[in-house]
Amino acid sequence: MCRNITTLRGLEPAATPEEIEAAARQFVRKISGVQSVSASTEGAFERAVRTVTEAATALLAELPPRKQPPKTEPPLRRIAAART
C-alpha cells in the first residue's frame, strides 16, 4: 500500500473528515496514477475521492475500537504539530 496513507482507526481524537478525505485523495492518486488533476480527469477523480471518503468514513464508524493507537500520526496532524 502507499506509504503516505496512515492508519486512521484508533486515533485520539478520532480522525477528522479532512484527514479521511486526505487519505482518500492519496489512495485515489495512487491507484489511478493521476498526480495532478487536469480538466479531463477532474470529474472522475473527484467522484472517486468522494466515494472513497464516504466508504472510509462508514468503515471507521463500524469497526470496533483498537486496543492500541496507530504507530504514526496522519500527515495533517504532523503538519499542525510542526506549526505550533
Secondary structure by P-SEA (a helix, b strand, c coil): ccccccccccccccccaaaaaaaaaaaaaaaacccccccccaaaaaaaaaaaaaaaaaaaaaccccccccccccaaaaaaaaac
